[in-house]
């Protein structure tokens, strides 16, 4: 059982004052457990490593805190970190505490106040791109994150890593994934200057103010962040474009939805990113293929667990079909010469 008394003692000792806390479990914490903490006038969120994690996995949450703490004074929208703890005796597993943001992820529907002003919906995607430009502009060396960078060709390492990941699943044969991997390796674009990358950048990993017009309040879920090629972040986000340019639509099945005729197209968003970041996006087609291939392999991992009986989440049964769709669209980009 989680000991909230121990958590309160830790917060009192670390922050230097005594205050009663209220702890409420939250849903939607991704791979981590999430809790709302109310303490005097402070309102926070605690992200805890899953209690079944191994030691290496358990420290991912502390790595996330380290990154947020390093960039907390940069001109980017994040929930400011408060404190971290590596002692599992305090709250069952390593954790960190951050500011609670009054905002909503865009997952199944848009906020009601947005629905009343459909012409403003495109602003949400513009804000998404603008926030990504700000993240990629962070001087990660000056922030003390240089140790997260690795020598050598980032994209080559990624292709090797994810190919090995797929092989490790020992699941079904997926010839398309092998063919696309070979194409990616043979057609790698020139390296981009390395940047701080979010690693899982998409609409439901940012929080928006529910008021209209759309305003991005914070970028969340930094557990996959690192130093790498920023165009991977851009291409990843565009897979989830809610219009016809997207491939995965985040379950946008309920009303109210985005007003699709008000949304900037994928190409307009790429141009916006290029103009504001000063980066060369002429090879974005390659990244479109890579992002779909990588996401397909990630989804295949969950599908393989479901097939082996190691996952009881019904959605994982459909991840195999999603992986096939992603690989199919990646192949189409190659075949039509858009990469």
Phi and psi restraints in degrees (value plus and minus 20) as a CYANA .aco file:
   2 UNK   PHI     -89.6   -49.6
   2 UNK   PSI     112.4   152.4
   3 UNK   PHI    -118.8   -78.8
   3 UNK   PSI      79.2   119.2
   4 UNK   PHI     -90.6   -50.6
   4 UNK   PSI     -44.1    -4.1
   5 UNK   PHI     -84.7   -44.7
   5 UNK   PSI     -60.6   -20.6
   6 UNK   PHI     -85.5   -45.5
   6 UNK   PSI     -57.5   -17.5
   7 UNK   PHI     -84.3   -44.3
   7 UNK   PSI     -63.4   -23.4
   8 UNK   PHI     -82.5   -42.5
   8 UNK   PSI     -62.0   -22.0
   9 UNK   PHI     -81.5   -41.5
   9 UNK   PSI     -62.3   -22.3
  10 UNK   PHI     -81.6   -41.6
  10 UNK   PSI     -66.2   -26.2
  11 UNK   PHI     -84.8   -44.8
  11 UNK   PSI     -61.2   -21.2
  12 UNK   PHI     -80.7   -40.7
  12 UNK   PSI     -66.7   -26.7
  13 UNK   PHI     -87.2   -47.2
  13 UNK   PSI     -59.3   -19.3
  14 UNK   PHI     -97.2   -57.2
  14 UNK   PSI     -59.0   -19.0
  15 UNK   PHI    -112.9   -72.9
  15 UNK   PSI     -28.7    11.3
  16 UNK   PHI      59.8    99.8
  16 UNK   PSI       1.0    41.0
  17 UNK   PHI    -172.7  -132.7
  17 UNK   PSI     137.2   177.2
  18 UNK   PHI    -122.3   -82.3
  18 UNK   PSI     111.4   151.4
  19 UNK   PHI    -178.2  -138.2
  19 UNK   PSI     121.7   161.7
  20 UNK   PHI     -93.1   -53.1
  20 UNK   PSI     124.2   164.2
  21 UNK   PHI    -138.7   -98.7
  21 UNK   PSI     132.8   172.8
  22 UNK   PHI    -139.3   -99.3
  22 UNK   PSI     108.8   148.8
  23 UNK   PHI    -138.1   -98.1
  23 UNK   PSI     105.2   145.2
  24 UNK   PHI    -148.7  -108.7
  24 UNK   PSI     102.9   142.9
  25 UNK   PHI     -81.6   -41.6
  25 UNK   PSI     123.8   163.8
  26 UNK   PHI    -136.5   -96.5
  26 UNK   PSI     132.6   172.6
  27 UNK   PHI    -118.0   -78.0
  27 UNK   PSI     141.8   181.8
  28 UNK   PHI      59.7    99.7
  28 UNK   PSI       7.8    47.8
  29 UNK   PHI    -104.2   -64.2
  29 UNK   PSI     -10.5    29.5
  30 UNK   PHI      47.9    87.9
  30 UNK   PSI    -155.6  -115.6
  31 UNK   PHI     -99.7   -59.7
  31 UNK   PSI     -28.2    11.8
  32 UNK   PHI    -126.1   -86.1
  32 UNK   PSI     138.7   178.7
  33 UNK   PHI    -100.4   -60.4
  33 UNK   PSI     121.8   161.8
  34 UNK   PHI    -149.3  -109.3
  34 UNK   PSI     122.9   162.9
  35 UNK   PHI    -159.5  -119.5
  35 UNK   PSI     120.7   160.7
  36 UNK   PHI    -105.1   -65.1
  36 UNK   PSI     114.1   154.1
  37 UNK   PHI    -142.4  -102.4
  37 UNK   PSI     105.3   145.3
  38 UNK   PHI    -132.2   -92.2
  38 UNK   PSI     105.5   145.5
  39 UNK   PHI    -162.1  -122.1
  39 UNK   PSI      86.3   126.3
  40 UNK   PHI      34.8    74.8
  40 UNK   PSI    -142.8  -102.8
  41 UNK   PHI    -112.0   -72.0
  41 UNK   PSI     -17.8    22.2
  42 UNK   PHI    -113.3   -73.3
  42 UNK   PSI     122.7   162.7
  43 UNK   PHI    -149.9  -109.9
  43 UNK   PSI      94.5   134.5
  44 UNK   PHI    -147.0  -107.0
  44 UNK   PSI     149.8   189.8
  45 UNK   PHI    -142.5  -102.5
  45 UNK   PSI     113.2   153.2
  46 UNK   PHI    -124.1   -84.1
  46 UNK   PSI     107.0   147.0
  47 UNK   PHI    -129.3   -89.3
  47 UNK   PSI     102.0   142.0
  48 UNK   PHI    -137.7   -97.7
  48 UNK   PSI     118.8   158.8
  49 UNK   PHI     -80.1   -40.1
  49 UNK   PSI     123.1   163.1
  50 UNK   PHI     -74.9   -34.9
  50 UNK   PSI     116.7   156.7
  51 UNK   PHI     -89.4   -49.4
  51 UNK   PSI     -34.5     5.5
  52 UNK   PHI    -111.6   -71.6
  52 UNK   PSI     -19.5    20.5
  53 UNK   PHI     -87.3   -47.3
  53 UNK   PSI     134.5   174.5
  54 UNK   PHI     -98.5   -58.5
  54 UNK   PSI     158.5   198.5
  55 UNK   PHI     -82.2   -42.2
  55 UNK   PSI     -65.0   -25.0
  56 UNK   PHI     -82.1   -42.1
  56 UNK   PSI     -64.8   -24.8
  57 UNK   PHI     -85.4   -45.4
  57 UNK   PSI     -55.8   -15.8
  58 UNK   PHI     -83.9   -43.9
  58 UNK   PSI     -48.4    -8.4
  59 UNK   PHI    -103.5   -63.5
  59 UNK   PSI     -25.7    14.3
  60 UNK   PHI     -79.4   -39.4
  60 UNK   PSI     -56.7   -16.7
  61 UNK   PHI     -86.4   -46.4
  61 UNK   PSI     -51.7   -11.7
  62 UNK   PHI     -94.3   -54.3
  62 UNK   PSI     -53.2   -13.2
  63 UNK   PHI     -84.6   -44.6
  63 UNK   PSI     -60.3   -20.3
  64 UNK   PHI     -81.1   -41.1
  64 UNK   PSI     -63.5   -23.5
  65 UNK   PHI     -82.5   -42.5
  65 UNK   PSI     -62.1   -22.1
  66 UNK   PHI     -77.6   -37.6
  66 UNK   PSI     -63.2   -23.2
  67 UNK   PHI     -86.5   -46.5
  67 UNK   PSI     -66.9   -26.9
  68 UNK   PHI     -81.6   -41.6
  68 UNK   PSI     -59.5   -19.5
  69 UNK   PHI     -86.4   -46.4
  69 UNK   PSI     -54.8   -14.8
  70 UNK   PHI     -89.6   -49.6
  70 UNK   PSI     -51.7   -11.7
  71 UNK   PHI    -127.1   -87.1
  71 UNK   PSI     -10.7    29.3
  72 UNK   PHI     -83.3   -43.3
  72 UNK   PSI     -43.8    -3.8
  73 UNK   PHI    -121.4   -81.4
  73 UNK   PSI     -11.1    28.9
  74 UNK   PHI    -103.1   -63.1
  74 UNK   PSI     137.8   177.8
  75 UNK   PHI     -99.5   -59.5
  75 UNK   PSI      39.1    79.1
  76 UNK   PHI    -150.6  -110.6
  76 UNK   PSI     135.3   175.3
  77 UNK   PHI    -109.2   -69.2
  77 UNK   PSI      85.7   125.7
  78 UNK   PHI    -157.5  -117.5
  78 UNK   PSI     145.0   185.0
  79 UNK   PHI    -102.5   -62.5
  79 UNK   PSI      97.1   137.1
  80 UNK   PHI     -83.9   -43.9
  80 UNK   PSI     112.5   152.5
  81 UNK   PHI     -93.1   -53.1
  81 UNK   PSI     130.1   170.1
  82 UNK   PHI    -131.6   -91.6
  82 UNK   PSI     -73.6   -33.6
  83 UNK   PHI    -183.4  -143.4
  83 UNK   PSI     134.7   174.7
  84 UNK   PHI    -148.2  -108.2
  84 UNK   PSI     144.0   184.0
  85 UNK   PHI    -168.2  -128.2
  85 UNK   PSI     107.8   147.8
  86 UNK   PHI    -120.3   -80.3
  86 UNK   PSI     -16.2    23.8
  87 UNK   PHI    -114.0   -74.0
  87 UNK   PSI      89.5   129.5
  88 UNK   PHI     -85.6   -45.6
  88 UNK   PSI     -34.2     5.8
  89 UNK   PHI     -91.6   -51.6
  89 UNK   PSI     -39.6     0.4
  90 UNK   PHI     -95.4   -55.4
  90 UNK   PSI     -64.4   -24.4
  91 UNK   PHI    -166.1  -126.1
  91 UNK   PSI       8.4    48.4
  92 UNK   PHI      71.0   111.0
  92 UNK   PSI     -40.9    -0.9
  93 UNK   PHI    -190.8  -150.8
  93 UNK   PSI     142.5   182.5
  94 UNK   PHI     -75.4   -35.4
  94 UNK   PSI     128.6   168.6
  95 UNK   PHI    -175.1  -135.1
  95 UNK   PSI     149.0   189.0
  96 UNK   PHI    -161.8  -121.8
  96 UNK   PSI     140.7   180.7
  97 UNK   PHI    -137.3   -97.3
  97 UNK   PSI     118.9   158.9
  98 UNK   PHI    -160.0  -120.0
  98 UNK   PSI     146.9   186.9
  99 UNK   PHI     -77.3   -37.3
  99 UNK   PSI     120.5   160.5
 100 UNK   PHI    -110.4   -70.4
 100 UNK   PSI     106.4   146.4
 101 UNK   PHI    -120.7   -80.7
 101 UNK   PSI     113.7   153.7
 102 UNK   PHI    -102.0   -62.0
 102 UNK   PSI      66.6   106.6
 103 UNK   PHI    -178.6  -138.6
 103 UNK   PSI     149.7   189.7
 104 UNK   PHI    -146.8  -106.8
 104 UNK   PSI     118.7   158.7
 105 UNK   PHI     -98.7   -58.7
 105 UNK   PSI     129.5   169.5
 106 UNK   PHI    -116.3   -76.3
 106 UNK   PSI      83.4   123.4
 107 UNK   PHI    -140.2  -100.2
 107 UNK   PSI     -86.4   -46.4
 108 UNK   PHI    -125.8   -85.8
 108 UNK   PSI     -37.8     2.2
 109 UNK   PHI    -182.8  -142.8
 109 UNK   PSI     143.6   183.6
 110 UNK   PHI    -111.2   -71.2
 110 UNK   PSI     137.3   177.3
 111 UNK   PHI     -79.4   -39.4
 111 UNK   PSI     131.4   171.4
 112 UNK   PHI     -78.7   -38.7
 112 UNK   PSI     -58.1   -18.1
 113 UNK   PHI     -90.7   -50.7
 113 UNK   PSI     -44.1    -4.1
 114 UNK   PHI     -90.0   -50.0
 114 UNK   PSI     -60.2   -20.2
 115 UNK   PHI     -77.9   -37.9
 115 UNK   PSI     -50.2   -10.2
 116 UNK   PHI     -95.3   -55.3
 116 UNK   PSI     -34.2     5.8
 117 UNK   PHI    -150.6  -110.6
 117 UNK   PSI      48.4    88.4
 118 UNK   PHI     -80.5   -40.5
 118 UNK   PSI     -47.0    -7.0
 119 UNK   PHI     -86.1   -46.1
 119 UNK   PSI     -36.5     3.5
 120 UNK   PHI    -109.9   -69.9
 120 UNK   PSI     -26.3    13.7
 121 UNK   PHI     -80.8   -40.8
 121 UNK   PSI     -53.1   -13.1
 122 UNK   PHI     -80.2   -40.2
 122 UNK   PSI     -44.4    -4.4
 123 UNK   PHI     -81.6   -41.6
 123 UNK   PSI     -49.6    -9.6
 124 UNK   PHI     -81.9   -41.9
 124 UNK   PSI     -62.9   -22.9
 125 UNK   PHI     -93.1   -53.1
 125 UNK   PSI     -54.7   -14.7
 126 UNK   PHI     -83.6   -43.6
 126 UNK   PSI     -62.4   -22.4
 127 UNK   PHI     -82.5   -42.5
 127 UNK   PSI     -58.3   -18.3
 128 UNK   PHI     -80.1   -40.1
 128 UNK   PSI     -65.3   -25.3
 129 UNK   PHI     -89.1   -49.1
 129 UNK   PSI     -62.2   -22.2
 130 UNK   PHI     -82.0   -42.0
 130 UNK   PSI     -59.6   -19.6
 131 UNK   PHI     -86.3   -46.3
 131 UNK   PSI     -55.6   -15.6
 132 UNK   PHI     -87.2   -47.2
 132 UNK   PSI     -60.6   -20.6
 133 UNK   PHI     -78.0   -38.0
 133 UNK   PSI     -62.7   -22.7
 134 UNK   PHI     -84.4   -44.4
 134 UNK   PSI     -60.2   -20.2
 135 UNK   PHI     -82.3   -42.3
 135 UNK   PSI     -66.2   -26.2
 136 UNK   PHI     -90.5   -50.5
 136 UNK   PSI     -35.4     4.6
 137 UNK   PHI    -107.4   -67.4
 137 UNK   PSI     -27.4    12.6
 138 UNK   PHI     -82.0   -42.0
 138 UNK   PSI     114.0   154.0
 139 UNK   PHI    -100.6   -60.6
 139 UNK   PSI      68.6   108.6
 140 UNK   PHI     -87.6   -47.6
 140 UNK   PSI     -47.5    -7.5
 141 UNK   PHI     -87.6   -47.6
 141 UNK   PSI     -67.0   -27.0
 142 UNK   PHI     -83.9   -43.9
 142 UNK   PSI     -47.5    -7.5
 143 UNK   PHI    -100.6   -60.6
 143 UNK   PSI     -22.6    17.4
 144 UNK   PHI      64.5   104.5
 144 UNK   PSI       4.1    44.1
 145 UNK   PHI    -126.9   -86.9
 145 UNK   PSI      -4.5    35.5
 146 UNK   PHI     -80.2   -40.2
 146 UNK   PSI     -47.8    -7.8
 147 UNK   PHI     -89.3   -49.3
 147 UNK   PSI     -32.7     7.3
 148 UNK   PHI    -103.7   -63.7
 148 UNK   PSI     -32.1     7.9
 149 UNK   PHI    -103.7   -63.7
 149 UNK   PSI     130.8   170.8
 150 UNK   PHI    -144.7  -104.7
 150 UNK   PSI     124.8   164.8
 151 UNK   PHI     -92.1   -52.1
 151 UNK   PSI     136.7   176.7
 152 UNK   PHI      77.7   117.7
 152 UNK   PSI     158.6   198.6
 153 UNK   PHI     -95.2   -55.2
 153 UNK   PSI      93.8   133.8
 154 UNK   PHI     -80.5   -40.5
 154 UNK   PSI     -66.3   -26.3
 155 UNK   PHI     -86.7   -46.7
 155 UNK   PSI     -58.4   -18.4
 156 UNK   PHI     -82.2   -42.2
 156 UNK   PSI     -62.0   -22.0
 157 UNK   PHI     -83.1   -43.1
 157 UNK   PSI     -59.7   -19.7
 158 UNK   PHI     -84.1   -44.1
 158 UNK   PSI     -62.5   -22.5
 159 UNK   PHI     -82.9   -42.9
 159 UNK   PSI     -64.3   -24.3
 160 UNK   PHI     -83.5   -43.5
 160 UNK   PSI     -63.9   -23.9
 161 UNK   PHI     -83.2   -43.2
 161 UNK   PSI     -68.4   -28.4
 162 UNK   PHI     -96.0   -56.0
 162 UNK   PSI     -47.5    -7.5
 163 UNK   PHI     -85.3   -45.3
 163 UNK   PSI     -62.4   -22.4
 164 UNK   PHI     -85.8   -45.8
 164 UNK   PSI     -56.5   -16.5
 165 UNK   PHI     -81.2   -41.2
 165 UNK   PSI     -65.7   -25.7
 166 UNK   PHI     -81.9   -41.9
 166 UNK   PSI     -63.0   -23.0
 167 UNK   PHI     -82.8   -42.8
 167 UNK   PSI     -53.9   -13.9
 168 UNK   PHI     -89.1   -49.1
 168 UNK   PSI     -42.0    -2.0
 169 UNK   PHI     -86.8   -46.8
 169 UNK   PSI     -49.0    -9.0
 170 UNK   PHI      30.4    70.4
 170 UNK   PSI      26.3    66.3
 171 UNK   PHI    -124.0   -84.0
 171 UNK   PSI    -162.1  -122.1
 172 UNK   PHI     -92.6   -52.6
 172 UNK   PSI     141.6   181.6
 173 UNK   PHI     -95.4   -55.4
 173 UNK   PSI     112.8   152.8
 174 UNK   PHI    -151.1  -111.1
 174 UNK   PSI      61.2   101.2
 175 UNK   PHI     -77.0   -37.0
 175 UNK   PSI     -53.5   -13.5
 176 UNK   PHI     -80.7   -40.7
 176 UNK   PSI     -58.2   -18.2
 177 UNK   PHI     -84.8   -44.8
 177 UNK   PSI     -59.4   -19.4
 178 UNK   PHI     -87.2   -47.2
 178 UNK   PSI     -63.2   -23.2
 179 UNK   PHI     -83.4   -43.4
 179 UNK   PSI     -62.8   -22.8
 180 UNK   PHI     -87.3   -47.3
 180 UNK   PSI     -57.8   -17.8
 181 UNK   PHI     -79.8   -39.8
 181 UNK   PSI     -62.6   -22.6
 182 UNK   PHI     -84.4   -44.4
 182 UNK   PSI     -61.2   -21.2
 183 UNK   PHI     -83.9   -43.9
 183 UNK   PSI     -64.6   -24.6
 184 UNK   PHI     -78.6   -38.6
 184 UNK   PSI     -64.5   -24.5
 185 UNK   PHI     -86.7   -46.7
 185 UNK   PSI     -57.4   -17.4
 186 UNK   PHI     -96.9   -56.9
 186 UNK   PSI     -36.6     3.4
 187 UNK   PHI    -143.0  -103.0
 187 UNK   PSI       4.7    44.7
 188 UNK   PHI     -76.9   -36.9
 188 UNK   PSI     112.1   152.1
 189 UNK   PHI     -96.9   -56.9
 189 UNK   PSI     147.5   187.5
 190 UNK   PHI     -77.8   -37.8
 190 UNK   PSI     126.8   166.8
 191 UNK   PHI     -84.6   -44.6
 191 UNK   PSI     116.8   156.8
 192 UNK   PHI    -100.5   -60.5
 192 UNK   PSI     134.9   174.9
 193 UNK   PHI     -81.0   -41.0
 193 UNK   PSI     112.2   152.2
 194 UNK   PHI     -82.6   -42.6
 194 UNK   PSI     129.3   169.3
 195 UNK   PHI    -163.4  -123.4
 195 UNK   PSI     143.1   183.1
 196 UNK   PHI     -87.3   -47.3
 196 UNK   PSI     103.4   143.4
 197 UNK   PHI    -137.7   -97.7
 197 UNK   PSI     122.9   162.9
 198 UNK   PHI     -92.5   -52.5
 198 UNK   PSI     -62.6   -22.6
 199 UNK   PHI      75.4   115.4
 199 UNK   PSI     -40.5    -0.5
 200 UNK   PHI    -170.9  -130.9
 200 UNK   PSI      32.8    72.8
 201 UNK   PHI    -104.5   -64.5
 201 UNK   PSI      98.2   138.2
 202 UNK   PHI    -184.5  -144.5
 202 UNK   PSI     152.8   192.8
 203 UNK   PHI     -77.1   -37.1
 203 UNK   PSI     -57.6   -17.6
 204 UNK   PHI    -108.7   -68.7
 204 UNK   PSI     -10.8    29.2
 205 UNK   PHI    -130.9   -90.9
 205 UNK   PSI      -0.5    39.5
 206 UNK   PHI    -149.9  -109.9
 206 UNK   PSI     136.3   176.3
 207 UNK   PHI    -130.0   -90.0
 207 UNK   PSI     113.2   153.2
 208 UNK   PHI    -130.9   -90.9
 208 UNK   PSI     124.3   164.3
 209 UNK   PHI     -82.2   -42.2
 209 UNK   PSI     109.5   149.5
 210 UNK   PHI     -88.4   -48.4
 210 UNK   PSI     -31.6     8.4
 211 UNK   PHI     -93.8   -53.8
 211 UNK   PSI     143.8   183.8
 212 UNK   PHI    -131.7   -91.7
 212 UNK   PSI     122.0   162.0
 213 UNK   PHI     -96.7   -56.7
 213 UNK   PSI     144.2   184.2
 214 UNK   PHI     -77.2   -37.2
 214 UNK   PSI     117.0   157.0
 215 UNK   PHI    -159.5  -119.5
 215 UNK   PSI     104.2   144.2
 216 UNK   PHI     -94.5   -54.5
 216 UNK   PSI     103.2   143.2
 217 UNK   PHI    -114.2   -74.2
 217 UNK   PSI     -55.3   -15.3
 218 UNK   PHI    -186.4  -146.4
 218 UNK   PSI     126.3   166.3
 219 UNK   PHI    -114.6   -74.6
 219 UNK   PSI     108.8   148.8
 220 UNK   PHI    -143.4  -103.4
 220 UNK   PSI     158.2   198.2
 221 UNK   PHI      37.7    77.7
 221 UNK   PSI      50.0    90.0
 222 UNK   PHI    -115.2   -75.2
 222 UNK   PSI      -3.3    36.7
 223 UNK   PHI     -86.3   -46.3
 223 UNK   PSI     -41.0    -1.0
 224 UNK   PHI    -119.2   -79.2
 224 UNK   PSI     -11.9    28.1
 225 UNK   PHI     -88.1   -48.1
 225 UNK   PSI     133.8   173.8
 226 UNK   PHI    -194.4  -154.4
 226 UNK   PSI    -188.4  -148.4
 227 UNK   PHI    -125.4   -85.4
 227 UNK   PSI     104.0   144.0
 228 UNK   PHI    -189.0  -149.0
 228 UNK   PSI    -176.2  -136.2
 229 UNK   PHI    -103.8   -63.8
 229 UNK   PSI      96.7   136.7
 230 UNK   PHI     -86.7   -46.7
 230 UNK   PSI     -44.2    -4.2
 231 UNK   PHI     -89.9   -49.9
 231 UNK   PSI     -37.3     2.7
 232 UNK   PHI     -84.9   -44.9
 232 UNK   PSI     -63.0   -23.0
 233 UNK   PHI     -78.8   -38.8
 233 UNK   PSI     -65.5   -25.5
 234 UNK   PHI     -82.9   -42.9
 234 UNK   PSI     -69.4   -29.4
 235 UNK   PHI     -84.3   -44.3
 235 UNK   PSI     -56.7   -16.7
 236 UNK   PHI     -81.8   -41.8
 236 UNK   PSI     -66.5   -26.5
 237 UNK   PHI     -81.4   -41.4
 237 UNK   PSI     -56.8   -16.8
 238 UNK   PHI     -93.7   -53.7
 238 UNK   PSI     -39.8     0.2
 239 UNK   PHI     -77.8   -37.8
 239 UNK   PSI     -52.4   -12.4
 240 UNK   PHI    -117.7   -77.7
 240 UNK   PSI      -3.6    36.4
 241 UNK   PHI     -74.3   -34.3
 241 UNK   PSI     107.1   147.1
 242 UNK   PHI     -92.4   -52.4
 242 UNK   PSI     -27.5    12.5
 243 UNK   PHI    -113.7   -73.7
 243 UNK   PSI    -188.6  -148.6
 244 UNK   PHI     -85.0   -45.0
 244 UNK   PSI     -37.0     3.0
 245 UNK   PHI     -93.5   -53.5
 245 UNK   PSI     -34.6     5.4
 246 UNK   PHI    -106.8   -66.8
 246 UNK   PSI     147.1   187.1
 247 UNK   PHI    -134.8   -94.8
 247 UNK   PSI     -60.9   -20.9
 248 UNK   PHI    -132.4   -92.4
 248 UNK   PSI     102.4   142.4
 249 UNK   PHI    -126.1   -86.1
 249 UNK   PSI       0.8    40.8
 250 UNK   PHI      34.0    74.0
 250 UNK   PSI      10.3    50.3
 251 UNK   PHI      47.6    87.6
 251 UNK   PSI       9.9    49.9
 252 UNK   PHI     -91.3   -51.3
 252 UNK   PSI      50.0    90.0
 253 UNK   PHI    -130.1   -90.1
 253 UNK   PSI     -27.3    12.7
 254 UNK   PHI    -130.3   -90.3
 254 UNK   PSI     137.0   177.0
 255 UNK   PHI    -107.5   -67.5
 255 UNK   PSI     132.1   172.1
 256 UNK   PHI    -102.3   -62.3
 256 UNK   PSI     127.7   167.7
 257 UNK   PHI    -125.2   -85.2
 257 UNK   PSI     154.3   194.3
 258 UNK   PHI     -81.1   -41.1
 258 UNK   PSI     124.4   164.4
 259 UNK   PHI    -101.2   -61.2
 259 UNK   PSI      79.9   119.9
 260 UNK   PHI     -81.8   -41.8
 260 UNK   PSI     -51.9   -11.9
 261 UNK   PHI     -94.1   -54.1
 261 UNK   PSI     -25.8    14.2
 262 UNK   PHI    -119.3   -79.3
 262 UNK   PSI     -23.8    16.2
 263 UNK   PHI    -110.2   -70.2
 263 UNK   PSI     116.8   156.8
 264 UNK   PHI     -85.8   -45.8
 264 UNK   PSI     124.2   164.2
 265 UNK   PHI     -91.7   -51.7
 265 UNK   PSI     148.5   188.5
 266 UNK   PHI     -77.2   -37.2
 266 UNK   PSI     -64.9   -24.9
 267 UNK   PHI     -84.9   -44.9
 267 UNK   PSI     -56.7   -16.7
 268 UNK   PHI     -84.7   -44.7
 268 UNK   PSI     -59.4   -19.4
 269 UNK   PHI     -88.7   -48.7
 269 UNK   PSI     -58.5   -18.5
 270 UNK   PHI     -82.2   -42.2
 270 UNK   PSI     -63.6   -23.6
 271 UNK   PHI     -82.8   -42.8
 271 UNK   PSI     -59.2   -19.2
 272 UNK   PHI     -82.8   -42.8
 272 UNK   PSI     -64.1   -24.1
 273 UNK   PHI     -82.3   -42.3
 273 UNK   PSI     -66.1   -26.1
 274 UNK   PHI     -82.5   -42.5
 274 UNK   PSI     -62.9   -22.9
 275 UNK   PHI     -84.8   -44.8
 275 UNK   PSI     -61.8   -21.8
 276 UNK   PHI    -102.1   -62.1
 276 UNK   PSI     -51.3   -11.3
 277 UNK   PHI    -110.2   -70.2
 277 UNK   PSI     -43.1    -3.1
 278 UNK   PHI      55.8    95.8
 278 UNK   PSI      -8.4    31.6
 279 UNK   PHI    -111.2   -71.2
 279 UNK   PSI     132.7   172.7
 280 UNK   PHI    -102.5   -62.5
 280 UNK   PSI      96.2   136.2
 281 UNK   PHI    -129.4   -89.4
 281 UNK   PSI      -2.0    38.0
 282 UNK   PHI     -83.7   -43.7
 282 UNK   PSI     -43.3    -3.3
 283 UNK   PHI    -116.5   -76.5
 283 UNK   PSI       0.0    40.0
 284 UNK   PHI     -79.8   -39.8
 284 UNK   PSI     -47.2    -7.2
 285 UNK   PHI     -79.6   -39.6
 285 UNK   PSI     -58.8   -18.8
 286 UNK   PHI     -81.5   -41.5
 286 UNK   PSI     -63.5   -23.5
 287 UNK   PHI     -87.5   -47.5
 287 UNK   PSI     -52.5   -12.5
 288 UNK   PHI     -80.6   -40.6
 288 UNK   PSI     -62.4   -22.4
 289 UNK   PHI     -86.1   -46.1
 289 UNK   PSI     -68.2   -28.2
 290 UNK   PHI     -79.4   -39.4
 290 UNK   PSI     -65.7   -25.7
 291 UNK   PHI     -82.3   -42.3
 291 UNK   PSI     -61.3   -21.3
 292 UNK   PHI     -86.5   -46.5
 292 UNK   PSI     -61.7   -21.7
 293 UNK   PHI     -82.8   -42.8
 293 UNK   PSI     -65.7   -25.7
 294 UNK   PHI     -84.1   -44.1
 294 UNK   PSI     -65.1   -25.1
 295 UNK   PHI     -84.9   -44.9
 295 UNK   PSI     -57.5   -17.5
 296 UNK   PHI     -80.0   -40.0
 296 UNK   PSI     -62.2   -22.2
 297 UNK   PHI     -87.2   -47.2
 297 UNK   PSI     -60.1   -20.1
 298 UNK   PHI     -81.9   -41.9
 298 UNK   PSI     -63.2   -23.2
 299 UNK   PHI     -88.1   -48.1
 299 UNK   PSI     -55.8   -15.8
 300 UNK   PHI     -81.7   -41.7
 300 UNK   PSI     -52.3   -12.3
 301 UNK   PHI     -81.3   -41.3
 301 UNK   PSI     -63.1   -23.1
 302 UNK   PHI     -89.5   -49.5
 302 UNK   PSI     -58.5   -18.5
 303 UNK   PHI     -83.6   -43.6
 303 UNK   PSI     -61.7   -21.7
 304 UNK   PHI     -81.9   -41.9
 304 UNK   PSI     -58.8   -18.8
 305 UNK   PHI     -83.2   -43.2
 305 UNK   PSI     -60.3   -20.3
 306 UNK   PHI     -83.6   -43.6
 306 UNK   PSI     -64.4   -24.4
 307 UNK   PHI     -82.3   -42.3
 307 UNK   PSI     -56.9   -16.9
 308 UNK   PHI    -100.6   -60.6
 308 UNK   PSI     -22.8    17.2
 309 UNK   PHI      60.8   100.8
 309 UNK   PSI      -3.9    36.1
 310 UNK   PHI    -115.4   -75.4
 310 UNK   PSI     -20.6    19.4
 311 UNK   PHI    -155.9  -115.9
 311 UNK   PSI     115.4   155.4
 312 UNK   PHI    -129.6   -89.6
 312 UNK   PSI      -3.9    36.1
 313 UNK   PHI    -103.9   -63.9
 313 UNK   PSI      97.0   137.0
 314 UNK   PHI     -76.6   -36.6
 314 UNK   PSI     -52.6   -12.6
 315 UNK   PHI     -84.1   -44.1
 315 UNK   PSI     -47.2    -7.2
 316 UNK   PHI     -85.7   -45.7
 316 UNK   PSI     -43.6    -3.6
 317 UNK   PHI     -83.9   -43.9
 317 UNK   PSI     -50.1   -10.1
 318 UNK   PHI    -111.9   -71.9
 318 UNK   PSI     -26.9    13.1
 319 UNK   PHI     -86.5   -46.5
 319 UNK   PSI     -48.0    -8.0
 320 UNK   PHI     -82.5   -42.5
 320 UNK   PSI     -62.1   -22.1
 321 UNK   PHI     -86.4   -46.4
 321 UNK   PSI     -58.2   -18.2
 322 UNK   PHI     -84.7   -44.7
 322 UNK   PSI     -60.2   -20.2
 323 UNK   PHI     -81.9   -41.9
 323 UNK   PSI     -62.8   -22.8
 324 UNK   PHI     -81.5   -41.5
 324 UNK   PSI     -61.2   -21.2
 325 UNK   PHI     -83.6   -43.6
 325 UNK   PSI     -63.4   -23.4
 326 UNK   PHI     -82.7   -42.7
 326 UNK   PSI     -62.9   -22.9
 327 UNK   PHI     -87.3   -47.3
 327 UNK   PSI     -56.3   -16.3
 328 UNK   PHI     -83.2   -43.2
 328 UNK   PSI     -66.1   -26.1
 329 UNK   PHI     -88.1   -48.1
 329 UNK   PSI     -54.6   -14.6
 330 UNK   PHI     -82.4   -42.4
 330 UNK   PSI     -63.1   -23.1
 331 UNK   PHI     -82.8   -42.8
 331 UNK   PSI     -58.3   -18.3
 332 UNK   PHI     -84.6   -44.6
 332 UNK   PSI     -59.9   -19.9
 333 UNK   PHI     -79.8   -39.8
 333 UNK   PSI     -61.4   -21.4
 334 UNK   PHI     -87.4   -47.4
 334 UNK   PSI     -68.1   -28.1
 335 UNK   PHI     -85.9   -45.9
 335 UNK   PSI     -51.2   -11.2
 336 UNK   PHI    -110.0   -70.0
 336 UNK   PSI     -16.6    23.4
 337 UNK   PHI      54.3    94.3
 337 UNK   PSI       0.2    40.2
 338 UNK   PHI    -107.8   -67.8
 338 UNK   PSI     -17.6    22.4
